[in-house]
Amino acid sequence: MDVEARKDSSPTRGKLTRRLLVALNCGMLALGTTAGPLITRLYYDKGGRREWLSAWLQSAGWPLLLLPAAASYAARRARDRRGAPLLLTPPRVLLAAAGLGVATGADNFVYAYSLRYLPVSTSAILISTQLAFTVFFAFLIVRQRLTAATVNAVALLTAGAAVLGLHVSSDRPAGATKGQYMMGFVMALGAAALYGLILPLVELAYKRAAGGGRAVTYALVMEVQLVMGFFATAFCTVGMVVNKDFQAIQREANYFELGEARYYMVLVWAAVLWQFFFLGAVGVIFCVHTLLAGILIAVFIPVTEVAAVIFLHEKFSSGKGMALVLSLWGLASYSYGEWSEARAKKAEIVAEAQAS
């Protein structure tokens, strides 16, 4: 009887664990999406001038993943002292993760450069276009099925970005020329396109890792993100060395408007918050799929807008309010579509079980 009870409770426990994992990764993605751009903009507003350093901070938090990765290995060793592998990820997938890490480092630099010459509100508008690129590349690369609810959510989120775009006025940061502003504008779109490509490629790497019957676990996801973070940081480290950013850190700290101690605090928190973003993104892809990660990133763009008004004192126009409504409507549409589809599948399974 006890054995049967354990068997019955196992699926329930698995569902609960998965839901908690989804919630954790969505929370990390939300925090990183909202707070990452704000702290990067704060760095620029208060005297920071190094684009490569800003890009480097977006992935420099990768050593934080060494602790859970080590704990995962220790648990494997406790279960199987002789046959426990050091890494769960196949070598070819690790190689792909290294390439994705270099691409992520390039994307980080393009984004960091754009944000130096754009306010958070304008940058957020442009970055939200990554959803369209994510949908396009997910359809091509991982054959992501598009439902009516998904298309409707994409349309609403895109409309929100368009409304914001129509209401953007002359909002160049202090000291930015018109040419620099336009360069930032173009590079923000480029960053959105590149990240829209990276997300489905990460999902494809998971599919390749699952080849040969191998289970894709969350420990494997952390290993992939650790490798990506290392190579993204290495890419930006080369840029920092060439640009002599390491020598400039102490000089920037001395002239930072908030003081030297807070300068280093900004750098540390930037690394932590951006790591939340990247780990949350790959975690959502693992738990659900690429499209949800893209939609969540787009949905929290208006939240970033509101946070920029509160913390950076940017203007909040009626257009931004309308975009917030459209984005929340898009999320509701997507959530309802997923719920309806899950309910229909459950009803279909029950009907098949009753028929048999």
N, C-alpha and C positions, 0 to 999 in steps of 0.2 A: 504493500500500500504506500509506504514511504517512497519507494522507487518510482511508482506511478506519479505521485505528487510532484516529485522533483522533475520528472519528464514534462509534466504539464506546465510547471512554472518556468521551465527553461525558455520557451519562446517568448513568454511575457517579459521575463527579465531581459532577454535580448532586445526586444522592442523598446523597452524603457531605456536601456543603455544607448541605443541608437538615437533615440529622441534627445537624450541629454547631450550626446555628442554633437548632434545637429545644432541644438540650442547654444552650446559652448562656442562652436565655430562661427555661427551667425553673430553671436555677441562680440567675438574678437574682430570679425570682419567689420561690424558696425562701428566699433570703437576706433579701429585703425583708419577706416574710410573717413570718419568725421574728424578725429583729432590729429591724424598725420599731417594733412595739408595745413591745419591751423598752426601747429608748432613750427612747421617749415617756414610759413609766412612770417611768424613771429621772429624767427632767426633773421630773416631778411630785413624786416621792419626795424629791428633794433641794432642794426649795424653789420650783420653777416653779409659777406660778399662772395663766398666760395661755392660755386655750383657743384664742383666735384665732391667737396666735403658733404654738401647737402645730399647728393646722390648716394654717397658712401654710407651715410647714416641710415638710409632706407633699408639696407640689408645687413648692416653691421651687427644687428642683434642676433645673428644666427647662432652664436655660441650658447644662447639660452636654451637651445634645443638639445644640447649635449647631455643635459641632466635627464630629461625623459628618455632619450635614446639609450643612455647608460642603464637606466632603471629597467627598460625593456629587455636589454641584453642580460642583465642580472637575473631577471625573472625566467628567461629562457635557460640560463645556466642552472638555475635551481631545479628546473624540470628535467633537464637533460644535460648532464655535466660534460659528456663526451661529444655529443652530436649537435650542440647548440651553435648555430652559425653566428658569426660576428655581425653580419649584415643580412637583412631579409631581402634587400633589393638586388635583382640580377645585374650583372656588370653592364649589359647593354643599356639597361634603363638608367643606371647611374651615369653612363656616358651621355645619354640623352638629357638627363637632369643637369649635367655640367653645361651642355650647350644652351639649355633653357636659362641657366643661371647667367651666362654671358649676355643673352638677349635681355634678361631682366635688368642686368646692370646698365646696359645701353638705354633701356626704357627709363630707368631711374634718373639717368643723367638728362635725358631729353625733357622729362617732367620737371626735374629740379631747375633746369635752365628756364623753362617756360614760366614757372611759378615766381621766379625772381622779378619778372617784368609784367606779371598779371596779378590783380587782386584775387583772393581766394574765390570770390563769387564768380568772376569771369572764368577762372580756371576750372571751377567745378562744372560750369555749364558745358565747357568743351570736353572735359573728361567724361561727362555723362554719355557722350556719343560712343564710348567704347561698347555700350550695349548693342548698338547696331552692328558693330564689327564682330562682337562675340557671337551674335546670332548667325551672322553670315559664315564665319569660320567654323562654328560648331556644326552647322548644317553640312559643310563641305568635308570636315575632317573626321568628326565622330558620328555623323549621320543623326544628329539630334532631331527628334521629331518635333515639329511645330504644331501646336494646337491653336484653336481659335482664341482661347484665353491668353496664351502666350503672345500671339500676334497683337491682340488688343492691348496687353500690358506694355509691349514694346512701343506701340503707337502712342499710348498715353504718356509714357516716359519721354519719348522723343518730342511730343507736343509740348511737354513741360520745358524741355531744354530750348525749344524754339521760342516759346513765350519769353523765357529769360533772355534769349539772344536778341529779340526784338526790343527789349527794354533796357539793354545795356547802353549806357551813355559814355561820355568821356570819363573813364575811371582809371587812368594810368596811375600807378604808384609814383610817389615823389621821386624825382630824379630820372625816371624812365622816359626816353625819347619816343616819338611816334614809331620810328623804325624798330626800336627794341620791343615796343609793345606788339607790333605786327609779327615780329620774329617769334615772340613768346606765344602769340595766338596760333601760328602755324605749328610750332613745336608741340603745343598742348594737343592739337589734333593728331599729330604724329604719335605722341605717347599713347593716346587712346587707341589708335589703330594697332600699334604694336602689342599692347596688353590684351586687346581683343583677340589677337592671334595666339598669344602665349597661353591663355586660359584653356582653350580646347586642346592645345598640344600637351598640356599637363594631364588632361583626362585621357588622351591617347597613350601617354606614358603609363598610366595606371592599367589601361587595357593590355598593353604589351607585358606589363609585370604579371598580369593574371594568366598569361599563356602557360600552357603545360599544367594547368590545374592548381597553380600556386594561389594561395589566398592573399588578397590585398587587404592588409590590416592597417590600423591607424599608425602603428609603429613604422610600417613601411612608408606611409605618407610623411611622417616626420623625417625619415631618412632622406627622402626625395627633397623635401624643403630645406634640410640642412645642407645638402650638396648644392642646391640652387643658390642658397644664401651665401655659401662660401665662395662660389665662382662669381656671383654678382659683386660681392665685396672685393674679390681679387681684381676684377675688371676695373672697378672704381678706384682701387688703390693705385693701380698703374696711372690712371688719370691724375690722381692727387700728387703722385711723385713727379710726374712731368710738369704739372702746374704749380709745384712747390707749395701745396696746400698745408702740408704738415708743419712747415716752418712758419706759416702764417697764423696758425691756431692761437699761439700765445699772444701775438699782436692783436688779433681780433678780440680776444678775451679782455685785453687791457682797455679797449675802446668800446666795448659792448655797453649799450645804454643801461641795461639792467644790472650791470656789475659782473665781475669776473666769475664769482661763484655761480651766479644764475646762468651765465653763458654755458658753463660746463653742464649744468643741470638741464638746460635746453637740449644740448647735444645727446645726453644720456636718454632723456625721455623721447626724443625723436627716434632713436634707435629702437627703443622698446615698443613704442606705439606703431611704428611701421612694421615691426616683426609681427605684431598682432594682426595687421592687415594681411600680410602674405600668408601666414599660417592659417588664418581664418579662411582665406580664399581657397587654398588647396584643400583644406578640410571640408569645406562645403562641396567642392567638386567631388571629393571622395565619398561623402555621405549621400549626396543627391546627384547633381550633375552640373556641368559647366554653366548652363543657362541661368540657374538660380544664383550662382555667384555673380554673374554679370548683372542680373536684375537687382540684387541686393546692393551692389556697388552704386548702381544708378539711383536706386530708391533713397539712399542716404545722402545723395548730393544735396537735396534741399535742406536736410538737417545740418549739413555743413554750412549752407547759406545762413541759416538762423544763428548757428554758433559763431560765424564770422561777424554777424551784426552785434552779438552780445559781447564777445571777447576782443574783437578787433575794431569795433565801432564802424563797420561798413554799413552803407545805406540799405534799408530793406524797402523795396518798392512794391507796388501792387502786382507787378509782373512776377516778382519772386514769390509772393503769396499765392498767385494762381498756379505757378509751377509746383509749389509744394502740394497743393490740392490734387493736381493731375498726377503727381508721382505717387501719392498715397492711394489714389484711385487705381493706378496701375498695379501697385502691390496687392491691393484687395482683389483685383481681377485675376491676377496670377494665382493667388492663394485659393480663391474660390474654384478656379479651374483645376488645380491640383487636387483639392478636396473632392470635387465632383468625380474626377477620373479615378481616384483611389476608391471612392464609394462604389462606382460602377464595376470596378475590377473585383471588389469584395463580393458584390451581389452576384457577379458572374461565377466566381469560385463556389459560392454557396449553392447556386443553381446546378452547377455541374456535379457537386457532391451529392445533392439530393437526387439527381437523375441516375447516378450510379448506384 
